[in-house]
């Protein structure tokens, strides 16, 4: 099951990504900070540095996820905008 999760490494989105990975799902994690890449690597997930306040950034991340996983079945948006 391909899943994309927009998140920070410290939130419900991170727990959701870990839950799906533990059950064999393909996951691409979107995070605006480069440190999210290390978290994604630790899970065996893909990563796309993404600013959810920028439509072009989100479109590029979704395109990457679709390309990597041949589609998306679930999309979890847990991004907090401060």
N, C-alpha and C positions, 0 to 999 in steps of 0.2 A: 504494500500500500504506500504510494508516494505521498509524503507530507511535507508541507513547507510551514515553518513557524517563524513569525517575526517576534523578536524578543530581546531582552537583555539576558546576560548570563546568570542573573540572580533572581529570576522571577518565575511565576507560574508557567511562562512560555518555556523556560529551560527545563522545568520538571516535566512538562508535556512532551517536549522533544525526547527527553531521556526515556520516558514511559513508552513512547512509540518505537524508539530504537531497540529497547529491550525486548520488544515483541516482533522484531524483524522488519519493521517499516523502513523504507528509504526516507531520509530526512534531509532537507536543506534548511539551514538556520540563517535567518536574516538578522543582522545587527549593525548598528551604525558605528560601532567601535571595532577596531581591528582585533582587539583581544577576544572577540567572539569567535574568531577563527580557531584559536587554540581550544576553546570549549568544544566547538564542532568536531575538530580532529579527535579529541578525546572520546567523543561519542561514535566516531566513525561516520559522521554526517558531513554533508556538503556545507559550504558557507558562501554567503554573498553579503559583502559590506553594503548596507542599504540605509538610506535616510527616508523613513516613512513619511516625512513631511514634503518630500520631493517626488512628484508623480513619475518622472523619468527614471529615477533611481529604483522605484518600486517595479516599474515595467521591466527594467533590465534584470532585476533579481528574479522576477517571475519567469522571464524568458530563459534565464540560466537554469532555474529549477525544472522547467518543462523539458529543456534539452537534456539535462542530466538524468532525469527520471522518466522521460517519455510521457509526461503528463503529471497532473496533480489530482489526487483524490480528496485530500483534506488540506485545508488552509486554516491555521490557527493564528489569529492576530492578538498578541498580548503585548503590543508595544505601548508603552506609556509616553506621552508627550508632556514634557515639563516646561 
